[in-house]
Amino acid sequence: MPELPQLKELFEATKRLVAEKKLDLSSDEDLSLAVMNLVSIEEHLVFSGSKTSAREYYDLIGPVRELRKTYLKQLLPDYEGEVWCICKHLLAASMRLIEVGTKRQEKDPQAAQACFQHAFTLYSYFWTLKLKMATGKTLGGKTTAPQAPTPKQKAVEEFLAKLVDCCGE
């Protein structure tokens, strides 16, 4: 893993908090996936309402949105600027890229892998913002077109892959 000194320090500090039961990243990872699905449900309710003209779908949007807000607030109890909205969209885009990759898996495995990699990169950005470790340097700087992660992005992704483990009960 390419080392960034601030990542190594953050990794060690976070491991201590997890060991002391002051931070539960496993549950937060599960919760982030639930938020992804709640955003998706909101989208499907809108499209189902539009396609069928059935008001009942639109009526469900509000309660689902309230659930999503409740759980996103648990993930982001303290944020600045538009981090809340950015995180919501990072999670939603990550989920959609996973779905696109899954659909492409059989016919175009290479395109599927690209979708999966980009989904993970976006998911890593969510964690970078959640853990308040975002800077232009940690996110890899300017990106123009889909490409391989920069060494800095790769370091952040590898750091988060080690740190955020939903299987760590």
N, C-alpha and C positions, 0 to 999 in steps of 0.2 A: 504494500500500500504506500503510495507517495505520502510522505509525512508533511503535515503542516503543523507547526508547533502549537498553535492555538487549538487545533482539533485534538491533538494528543492530550493537552491539558483538560479540555472540555470532556473528553472521553473518560479520563480518570475521575474527574469530579462527578460526572454523571453516574459512573459505576458505583462510587461511594454512596450517592443518594439512593440509588436503587437498592444497594445492599442494606442500607439503613431503613428501607421501606418508606422513604420520604418521597419517592418518585416511582410510579408504576407505568413504565413505557409499554409494557405488554398490553395492559388494558387500554392505554391510549392508542396503540396501533389498532386494536379491535374497534375502538370507538371511531377512529378516523375512517375505517372501512364502512362502518355503519352510516357515518355522515355522507360518504360517497353514495351509498345506496339511497339514502333519504333524498339527496339532490336528484338522483336519477328518478325516483318515484315522483317527485314534483314535476319533472319534465314529462314523464309518461302520462301523468294525469292531465296535463295541458294538451298533449297531442291526442289522447283518447277523447277528451272533451271536444276538441276541434273536429276530429274525424267522425264522431258519432252524434254530435250536438246534444249529448246527454249532460245536463247540468250537474248531475251527481258527481261526475269526475272533478269538476271545478270546485265543488263544495268540499272535497277532500284535501284540496291544496293547502288551505289554511292550517288545519290540524297537523298535516305532515310537515309544513314549514316551521311550525312552532316546535315540533320535536327536533327538527334539524338545528334550529337556533339554540335549543336547550343543550344539545350535545356538543355543538361547536363551541358554545360558551365554556363547557367543561374542558375542552381541548385548549381554548385560548382565553383564559380568564383575564389576562392582562395583555393588551396589544396596543400598538400605536398606528396612527394613520389608517390606511386602508388594508392593513394586514388581514383583518377578518375576511374581507371580501376576496382578497388575493388567495387566501388559503382555501376558501370555499371553491373558487374556480380551479385552483391547482388540483384539489381532490377530484372535482368533477371531470376535468380534462384527463387526469390520470386514469380514472375509471373508464372513460370512453375509449382511450387508446388501448386499454386492456381488452375491451370488447371488440374493437376493430382487429386487433392482433389475433384474438381467438378465432374470429371469422376468417382471417386470412391464413391461418395456420396450415390448412390442408393444401390450398392452391399455391400459396406463395410464402413458404417458411421464412425466407429472408426478409420480406416486408413485415411479416408478423414479428420477427425478432426486433426489427427497428421500432415497431410500435411498442413492444414490451420495454425496450430500453428507454424510449422517450417517456413512457408511463412511469418508470422507476425514477428517472431524472426529475420529473415533475413532483413525484411523491417525495423525493429527497428534498426538493425545494420547500415543500410544505414543512417538513421536519426542521429544515434550516431556519425557517421563519418562526416556527413554534418554539424552538429552543433558543431563539434570539441570537443566532450565530450568523446571520446573513450580512454579507457585504458583497460588493461587486467582485471582490477577489475570491470569496468562498464559493460564489455561484458561478465562477468561471468567466466573468466578463461578458462582452458583447457576443451574441450569437445571431447569425444571419439565416442560415438554412439548417435543416436537420443534419447533424454530423456526429461523429464520435465525441464523447465527452472530453473536455479538456482535462489535463492532469489534475487541476484543482477541483473540477466537478467530480472526477473519478474518486479523488481522495474523500470528498464529502460523502459520496454515495457509499464507498466502502466503509467509512466511519459509521454511517447510519445503519448499514446492513449488519454491522457487528453490534451496534448499540440497541437498535430497536428490533427485538426478537419476540414475536407473538407467541412463540412456543416456550418461552421462559415463564413457566407457571410460578 
